Amino acid sequence: MPAVTPSAEELSAGEFSPETLFIALNSFNRDGFLVLEEVEDAALIRRMNEEMIPERREVEEALVSSGVMNATHKAEDKPTKNCLHGPPSHRPELGSHKLYKNPFVLQVLNAYLGPRPQFIYTAGNNAGAGGTERQRVHTDMTYLHPEAPYMVAAQWVLSDFSPANGATEVWPGSHRLTTNDDHVYDPKMNLWIKEQLVKERARTHPPVQVECKVGGVFLRDMRLWHAGMPNTSEVDRIMLACGYSARWYQCRGTVKLPQGVEHLYESNDLVEVMAEYLPLDQYKQYRHKIMNDQFHTKLILPGKVGVAA
Ligand SMILES: O=C(O)CCC(=O)C(=O)O
């Protein structure tokens, strides 16, 4: 598993040494994902998990009634029990605002995506307990995209992730060559990688499930093939994502936040916060959604790049 853990010196400095950064970037470029262990307060994360676990039924009902989550969610006709479950940004006492500005994540992303990336979305996935079905292999991209690193999801695990509770499956190195032609789209904006390509790659570069402990985060290049896996344990498994885009990509998306928390989401030298502050009732409608054009570029470019699929 490509992973780095800050030393005591790095923790007190709030940044990786050049040697650790070298190792981190090497792995991340090669594999398309990277685990950073022990970079956040585990007690804070556990508390957030305890508060979010009881929300599951309410979240599921809201998603189904708004038509966002169909019963299958990225698996042909079989319910996966995986649903979008956004962070509790309207409850600042739980500290979800700390995640987007984690200094270790930002240091790696400033090197991987170029200086001062833009924070452009939050999201979350809840793999419901007692799942039996997996998602199809996919990349989250319903649009044409550049072949350079341009966007990363920092995925915070709210409980220790292992195959038993549906740790995300990733396909090492798949980000380097994948294009939109590898995908199948269906009318409901579901998308997945063509079955034949998945079979071929499995023979030479098989997938792994990302193991990560509370207090750690895994970074995923948006081009990486991945899939939600069944959580066969008895407890729901939640992951919260903060999404960052390279400045040059000029992403259209904004992170939806409730009014009143502006002071907790300030831009700094390492990140620009692209926020849209909404009245609480509107924020709640967006909390568990990702908009269809969330990841598209604003640029109008010749050829295919940047044009919505
Ligand atoms: O929850 C997970 O582990 C991954 C979910 C996912 O990839 C998705 O819903 O697009």
The ligand as an SDF file (V2000), in Angstrom:
LIG
                    3D

 10  9  0  0  0  0  0  0  0  0999 V2000
  -17.5360    4.5430   -0.9750 O   0  0  0  0  0  0  0  0  0  0  0  0
  -16.5690    4.1690   -1.6290 C   0  0  0  0  0  0  0  0  0  0  0  0
  -15.6850    3.4450   -1.1540 O   0  0  0  0  0  0  0  0  0  0  0  0
  -16.4230    4.6020   -3.0710 C   0  0  0  0  0  0  0  0  0  0  0  0
  -17.7040    5.1080   -3.6520 C   0  0  0  0  0  0  0  0  0  0  0  0
  -17.5870    5.5750   -5.0590 C   0  0  0  0  0  0  0  0  0  0  0  0
  -16.5940    5.3970   -5.7150 O   0  0  0  0  0  0  0  0  0  0  0  0
  -18.7060    6.2970   -5.6960 C   0  0  0  0  0  0  0  0  0  0  0  0
  -19.8250    6.3110   -5.1680 O   0  0  0  0  0  0  0  0  0  0  0  0
  -18.4780    6.8780   -6.7780 O   0  0  0  0  0  0  0  0  0  0  0  0
  1  2  2  0
  2  3  1  0
  2  4  1  0
  4  5  1  0
  5  6  1  0
  6  7  2  0
  6  8  1  0
  8  9  2  0
  8 10  1  0
M  END
$$$$
